[in-house]
Amino acid sequence: MIRARQNEELIDLTNVSSNQISELKLINNFSCPYCGAPVILKQGSKRRPHFAHLTPCNYALHESESELHLRCKNMLAQWLEDCGAKEIQMEYRLPDGKRIADLFFKWSGKSYALEVQKSMMSPEVFKQRNQDYQRAEIEVVWIFIGDLTLLKRTYRLDRVMRLQKDKPFIHLNGKSKQVTFLRQIVWINQREIDATKEVFPLDKVTLQQLLAIPEEVPVRHIEEWIALKKDFRCYKFANYQRKEYKLLRLCAPFLINLSLLPSVVGWPIEGEVYVKPLFIWQAYVVLCIMSEYEEQDVFTLCDIRKKLKGSYRLKEGVHVAPGLKRYLDLLVYFGMLRKQFGYYEYVKRPRLFSQLEPYFIEDAQLGRLFSQQKN
């Protein structure tokens, strides 16, 4: 532990020189910032200077912090001061005593907390932490730290970001001092996402930008998404040919394989709708409609959801209801379905081809149509 309280002042050993540490060793009235128990300052030849409890810390929610975590908190505290925030406090204990905020401050009469998060945590823990802040009437902003360069190849982003459906994912690079905002997050599969991305130096980010959801959402570059679809058709489909048996059986009557899926399959829907990859679960939806219904038949969203869960055993994600509705509405926009009085009518079967080239052309055509739609 490299921080402790001396009376009401928080002592951080990362900001203390070696000469000052020698002076601090003469002081005995240090206390743990978490449980309030007495601690002592230790300094030796093998370990860096640190504070140690005389008795075990009984504060259950206390977690050790990395140097990156501490550096980012100090960086954000200075940034808040430069932005003119009021009553800035590090390690602020909530009134109920159950939680300690990394950074607390006030802005325009409201109370806020910045939580710097690096380690993985379950959705249940994430939900509980947000509820604790809501009870204290404090709005919490989550800032994630770590390396984003491996985003396409590894599942580096914390799973809890899926729960922030209406908020951007905010990432702080502790080395370059750059802030990245990821919006319109689409989970292509368990290890790959697509999102609109904006990067700013920390000193160019305003508090209004960090705290408020922008009125104008950045435009998604549809050309990049068309490239993702082409990559799936040419290469990635093969990864699923050997394991998606039910989907392949749905494809068989139409004489297509996963590379020849209709062009209405594979469009960005935000959040985790089903645990299956985006291209796969959308193929299940379209082929289910084509197999189960005749043209001019009507059905509801609940009908499709029950068939996908019951007949095809699709495991639902956290955003299944709004995500599935969004996709069915997109099929309406593409002309496959018609919506009326809460029902969907199957009006036209999407075109099927025996070669890839016509699909590339139709994907581009639907891409232009997709970019023109109004959310």
C-alpha positions as CSV (number, residue, x, y, z in Angstrom):
1,M,0.0,0.0,0.0
2,I,1.6,3.3,-1.1
3,R,-1.0,5.7,0.3
4,A,-2.1,6.5,3.8
5,R,-3.8,9.4,5.6
6,Q,-2.1,11.7,8.0
7,N,-4.9,13.4,9.8
8,E,-7.1,14.6,6.8
9,E,-4.3,14.7,4.3
10,L,-3.7,11.8,1.8
11,I,0.0,10.9,1.5
12,D,0.9,9.3,-1.8
13,L,4.5,7.8,-1.8
14,T,4.7,8.0,-5.6
15,N,4.8,11.8,-5.2
16,V,7.3,11.9,-2.3
17,S,11.1,12.2,-2.7
18,S,13.5,10.0,-0.9
19,N,14.5,12.8,1.5
20,Q,10.9,13.4,2.4
21,I,10.4,9.6,3.0
22,S,13.1,9.8,5.7
23,E,11.2,12.6,7.4
24,L,7.9,10.7,7.1
25,K,9.5,7.7,8.9
26,L,9.6,9.8,12.0
27,I,5.9,10.3,12.0
28,N,3.6,7.6,13.5
29,N,0.1,8.9,13.0
30,F,-0.7,7.3,9.7
31,S,-4.0,5.5,9.0
32,C,-5.4,3.3,6.3
33,P,-7.5,5.3,3.8
34,Y,-9.9,2.4,3.6
35,C,-10.5,1.0,7.1
36,G,-9.0,3.8,9.2
37,A,-6.7,1.4,11.1
38,P,-3.2,2.5,12.1
39,V,-0.4,1.8,9.5
40,I,3.3,2.2,9.6
41,L,5.8,3.3,6.9
42,K,8.3,0.7,5.9
43,Q,11.5,1.2,3.8
44,G,14.1,-1.4,3.0
45,S,16.7,-2.6,0.4
46,K,14.5,-5.1,-1.3
47,R,11.0,-3.5,-1.5
48,R,10.0,0.1,-2.3
49,P,8.7,2.3,0.5
50,H,5.2,1.3,1.5
51,F,2.6,1.4,4.3
52,A,1.8,-1.7,6.2
53,H,-1.1,-2.6,8.5
54,L,-0.4,-3.5,12.1
55,T,-3.5,-5.7,11.9
56,P,-5.2,-7.1,8.7
57,C,-7.3,-4.6,6.8
58,N,-11.0,-5.4,7.4
59,Y,-12.3,-3.3,4.6
60,A,-13.7,-6.0,2.2
61,L,-13.9,-3.8,-0.9
62,H,-10.3,-2.7,-0.8
63,E,-8.3,-3.8,-3.8
64,S,-4.7,-3.4,-4.6
65,E,-3.9,-1.0,-7.4
66,S,-1.3,-1.0,-10.1
67,E,1.1,1.8,-10.8
68,L,-0.7,2.5,-14.1
69,H,-4.0,2.8,-12.1
70,L,-2.4,5.3,-9.7
71,R,-0.7,7.3,-12.5
72,C,-4.0,7.6,-14.3
73,K,-5.8,8.8,-11.2
74,N,-3.2,11.4,-10.5
75,M,-3.4,12.5,-14.1
76,L,-7.2,12.8,-14.0
77,A,-7.1,14.7,-10.7
78,Q,-4.8,17.3,-12.3
79,W,-7.0,17.4,-15.4
80,L,-10.1,18.0,-13.2
81,E,-8.3,20.9,-11.5
82,D,-7.3,22.4,-14.8
83,C,-11.0,22.1,-16.0
84,G,-12.2,24.0,-13.0
85,A,-14.0,21.2,-11.2
86,K,-14.8,21.8,-7.5
87,E,-14.2,19.8,-4.3
88,I,-11.9,17.3,-6.0
89,Q,-11.1,14.4,-3.7
90,M,-9.2,11.2,-4.3
91,E,-10.3,8.1,-2.5
92,Y,-13.7,9.6,-1.5
93,R,-15.7,7.4,0.8
94,L,-19.4,7.3,0.0
95,P,-21.8,8.3,2.9
96,D,-22.8,4.7,3.5
97,G,-19.1,3.7,3.9
98,K,-19.4,0.7,1.5
99,R,-17.6,2.2,-1.4
100,I,-14.6,4.5,-2.1
101,A,-14.6,6.4,-5.4
102,D,-11.3,6.9,-7.2
103,L,-12.1,10.5,-7.8
104,F,-14.9,12.7,-6.6
105,F,-15.7,16.2,-7.7
106,K,-18.6,18.6,-8.3
107,W,-19.5,20.4,-11.5
108,S,-22.4,22.7,-12.1
109,G,-23.9,21.8,-8.7
110,K,-23.9,18.0,-9.4
111,S,-21.8,15.3,-7.8
112,Y,-19.7,13.0,-10.0
113,A,-17.3,10.2,-9.5
114,L,-14.6,8.9,-11.9
115,E,-13.9,5.2,-11.6
116,V,-10.7,4.1,-13.2
117,Q,-11.0,0.4,-14.2
118,K,-8.5,-2.1,-15.5
119,S,-9.3,-5.5,-14.1
120,M,-12.2,-7.7,-15.3
121,M,-15.3,-7.7,-13.2
122,S,-18.6,-9.5,-13.6
123,P,-21.8,-7.7,-14.8
124,E,-23.3,-8.3,-11.3
125,V,-20.4,-6.4,-9.6
126,F,-20.6,-3.6,-12.2
127,K,-24.4,-3.3,-11.6
128,Q,-23.9,-3.2,-7.9
129,R,-21.3,-0.5,-8.0
130,N,-23.5,1.7,-10.2
131,Q,-26.4,1.2,-7.8
132,D,-24.3,2.3,-4.9
133,Y,-23.5,5.5,-6.6
134,Q,-27.2,6.1,-7.6
135,R,-28.2,5.7,-3.9
136,A,-25.6,8.3,-3.0
137,E,-26.9,10.6,-5.8
138,I,-23.5,10.6,-7.5
139,E,-23.2,10.1,-11.3
140,V,-20.4,7.8,-12.1
141,V,-18.2,7.8,-15.2
142,W,-16.2,4.7,-16.0
143,I,-12.8,5.2,-17.5
144,F,-11.0,2.1,-18.7
145,I,-7.2,1.8,-19.0
146,G,-5.0,-0.7,-20.8
147,D,-3.8,-1.4,-24.3
148,L,-6.2,-1.0,-27.2
149,T,-3.8,-2.0,-29.9
150,L,-4.7,-5.7,-29.6
151,L,-8.4,-5.0,-29.8
152,K,-8.9,-6.9,-33.1
153,R,-7.1,-10.0,-32.0
154,T,-7.9,-10.4,-28.3
155,Y,-10.8,-9.7,-26.1
156,R,-9.1,-6.8,-24.2
157,L,-12.2,-4.7,-23.6
158,D,-14.0,-5.4,-20.3
159,R,-17.2,-7.3,-20.8
160,V,-19.1,-4.8,-18.6
161,M,-18.9,-2.2,-21.4
162,R,-21.8,-4.2,-23.0
163,L,-24.0,-3.0,-20.2
164,Q,-23.4,0.7,-21.0
165,K,-25.7,0.6,-24.0
166,D,-26.4,4.3,-24.2
167,K,-23.0,5.5,-23.1
168,P,-19.7,5.7,-24.9
169,F,-16.8,3.5,-23.9
170,I,-14.0,5.8,-22.6
171,H,-10.4,4.7,-22.6
172,L,-7.4,6.5,-21.2
173,N,-3.9,5.7,-22.3
174,G,-1.7,6.4,-19.3
175,K,1.5,6.7,-21.3
176,S,0.4,8.9,-24.2
177,K,-2.2,10.8,-22.2
178,Q,-4.8,10.2,-25.0
179,V,-8.5,9.7,-24.5
180,T,-10.4,7.4,-26.8
181,F,-14.2,7.5,-27.2
182,L,-15.8,4.4,-28.7
183,R,-19.5,4.8,-29.7
184,Q,-22.0,2.7,-31.7
185,I,-20.3,-0.5,-30.4
186,V,-21.2,-3.6,-32.4
187,W,-20.0,-7.0,-31.2
188,I,-19.0,-8.9,-34.4
189,N,-18.0,-11.9,-32.2
190,Q,-16.6,-12.5,-28.7
191,R,-13.2,-11.2,-29.6
192,E,-13.9,-8.4,-32.2
193,I,-15.9,-5.3,-32.2
194,D,-16.6,-2.5,-34.6
195,A,-17.3,1.1,-33.3
196,T,-16.9,4.7,-34.3
197,K,-13.7,6.0,-32.8
198,E,-12.5,9.4,-31.7
199,V,-9.1,10.1,-30.1
200,F,-8.2,13.4,-28.3
201,P,-5.2,14.5,-26.1
202,L,-6.4,14.6,-22.5
203,D,-5.7,18.3,-22.2
204,K,-8.0,18.9,-25.2
205,V,-11.0,17.0,-23.6
206,T,-13.5,19.2,-21.8
207,L,-15.6,18.1,-18.8
208,Q,-18.7,18.7,-20.9
209,Q,-17.4,16.3,-23.4
210,L,-16.6,13.6,-20.8
211,L,-19.9,13.9,-18.8
212,A,-22.5,14.5,-21.5
213,I,-23.6,12.3,-24.3
214,P,-23.1,14.2,-27.5
215,E,-26.1,15.3,-29.5
216,E,-24.5,14.3,-32.8
217,V,-23.3,10.7,-33.0
218,P,-20.2,10.2,-35.2
219,V,-21.1,8.8,-38.6
220,R,-20.1,5.2,-39.2
221,H,-17.9,4.7,-42.2
222,I,-20.0,2.3,-44.2
223,E,-17.1,1.5,-46.6
224,E,-15.2,-0.1,-43.6
225,W,-18.3,-2.2,-42.8
226,I,-18.6,-3.4,-46.4
227,A,-15.0,-4.5,-46.2
228,L,-15.9,-6.5,-43.0
229,K,-18.7,-8.2,-44.9
230,K,-16.4,-9.1,-47.8
231,D,-13.8,-10.5,-45.4
232,F,-16.5,-12.7,-43.8
233,R,-17.8,-13.9,-47.2
234,C,-14.3,-14.7,-48.5
235,Y,-12.5,-16.0,-45.4
236,K,-14.1,-16.0,-42.0
237,F,-17.2,-18.0,-43.0
238,A,-15.1,-21.1,-43.2
239,N,-14.5,-20.9,-39.4
240,Y,-18.2,-21.6,-38.8
241,Q,-18.8,-24.2,-41.6
242,R,-17.8,-27.1,-39.3
243,K,-19.7,-26.1,-36.2
244,E,-22.9,-24.3,-37.2
245,Y,-24.8,-27.5,-38.1
246,K,-28.3,-26.1,-37.6
247,L,-27.6,-23.0,-39.6
248,L,-26.1,-25.1,-42.4
249,R,-29.3,-27.3,-42.4
250,L,-31.3,-24.0,-42.8
251,C,-29.0,-23.1,-45.8
252,A,-29.3,-26.4,-47.6
253,P,-32.9,-26.0,-49.0
254,F,-31.8,-22.7,-50.6
255,L,-28.6,-24.2,-52.1
256,I,-26.3,-21.7,-50.4
257,N,-23.5,-21.9,-47.9
258,L,-22.4,-19.3,-45.3
259,S,-20.4,-17.3,-47.8
260,L,-23.5,-16.9,-49.9
261,L,-25.8,-15.6,-47.2
262,P,-28.4,-13.0,-48.4
263,S,-27.1,-9.4,-48.4
264,V,-29.7,-8.4,-45.7
265,V,-27.5,-10.5,-43.3
266,G,-24.5,-8.9,-41.6
267,W,-25.4,-5.3,-40.6
268,P,-24.2,-3.4,-37.5
269,I,-26.6,-3.7,-34.5
270,E,-25.3,-2.2,-31.3
271,G,-24.8,-4.3,-28.2
272,E,-24.8,-8.0,-27.6
273,V,-28.0,-9.4,-29.1
274,Y,-27.1,-13.1,-29.1
275,V,-24.0,-14.8,-27.9
276,K,-23.5,-16.0,-31.5
277,P,-21.4,-13.8,-33.8
278,L,-23.3,-11.0,-35.5
279,F,-23.2,-12.5,-39.0
280,I,-24.4,-15.9,-37.6
281,W,-27.3,-14.8,-35.5
282,Q,-28.6,-12.5,-38.2
283,A,-28.4,-15.4,-40.6
284,Y,-30.5,-17.5,-38.2
285,V,-33.1,-14.7,-38.1
286,V,-33.4,-14.3,-41.9
287,L,-33.3,-18.0,-42.7
288,C,-35.7,-18.8,-39.9
289,I,-38.2,-16.3,-41.5
290,M,-37.6,-17.8,-45.0
291,S,-38.1,-21.4,-43.7
292,E,-40.9,-21.0,-41.3
293,Y,-43.2,-18.5,-43.2
294,E,-44.7,-18.0,-46.6
295,E,-44.8,-14.6,-48.2
296,Q,-47.7,-12.5,-46.8
297,D,-47.6,-14.4,-43.5
298,V,-47.4,-12.3,-40.4
299,F,-45.6,-12.8,-37.1
300,T,-44.4,-10.8,-34.0
301,L,-41.0,-10.2,-32.5
302,C,-41.9,-12.6,-29.7
303,D,-42.7,-15.3,-32.3
304,I,-39.2,-15.0,-33.8
305,R,-37.5,-14.8,-30.5
306,K,-39.3,-18.0,-29.3
307,K,-38.3,-19.9,-32.4
308,L,-34.7,-18.8,-32.2
309,K,-34.5,-19.8,-28.5
310,G,-36.6,-22.9,-28.7
311,S,-35.9,-24.5,-32.1
312,Y,-32.4,-23.3,-32.7
313,R,-31.1,-22.9,-29.2
314,L,-29.7,-19.4,-29.6
315,K,-28.4,-18.1,-26.3
316,E,-29.6,-14.6,-25.7
317,G,-27.4,-11.6,-24.9
318,V,-28.0,-8.7,-22.6
319,H,-29.5,-6.5,-25.4
320,V,-31.6,-9.2,-27.2
321,A,-35.0,-7.4,-27.1
322,P,-34.0,-4.0,-28.5
323,G,-31.3,-5.5,-30.7
324,L,-33.7,-8.0,-32.4
325,K,-36.3,-5.3,-32.9
326,R,-33.7,-3.0,-34.4
327,Y,-32.7,-5.8,-36.9
328,L,-36.3,-6.6,-37.8
329,D,-36.9,-2.9,-38.4
330,L,-33.8,-2.9,-40.6
331,L,-35.3,-5.8,-42.6
332,V,-38.4,-3.6,-43.1
333,Y,-36.2,-0.8,-44.3
334,F,-34.5,-3.2,-46.8
335,G,-37.9,-4.3,-48.1
336,M,-37.9,-7.9,-46.9
337,L,-40.6,-7.3,-44.3
338,R,-43.5,-4.9,-43.8
339,K,-44.5,-3.6,-40.3
340,Q,-48.1,-2.8,-39.4
341,F,-49.9,-2.7,-36.1
342,G,-47.1,-4.3,-34.1
343,Y,-46.8,-7.2,-36.6
344,Y,-44.3,-8.0,-39.2
345,E,-45.4,-9.3,-42.6
346,Y,-43.0,-11.3,-44.8
347,V,-43.4,-9.6,-48.2
348,K,-40.4,-10.5,-50.3
349,R,-37.7,-13.2,-50.2
350,P,-34.1,-11.7,-50.4
351,R,-32.2,-12.4,-53.6
352,L,-29.9,-15.5,-53.6
353,F,-27.0,-16.0,-55.9
354,S,-24.7,-18.9,-56.6
355,Q,-21.5,-16.7,-56.9
356,L,-19.9,-14.1,-54.7
357,E,-19.6,-11.2,-57.2
358,P,-23.3,-10.3,-57.3
359,Y,-23.3,-10.3,-53.5
360,F,-20.5,-7.8,-53.4
361,I,-22.5,-5.5,-55.7
362,E,-25.7,-5.9,-53.6
363,D,-23.8,-5.4,-50.3
364,A,-22.6,-2.1,-51.6
365,Q,-26.1,-1.1,-52.7
366,L,-27.6,-1.9,-49.3
367,G,-24.6,-0.2,-47.7
368,R,-25.6,3.1,-49.3
369,L,-29.2,2.5,-48.3
370,F,-28.1,1.8,-44.7
371,S,-26.0,5.0,-44.5
372,Q,-29.1,7.0,-45.5
373,Q,-31.5,5.7,-42.9
374,K,-32.5,7.9,-40.0
375,N,-32.0,6.4,-36.6
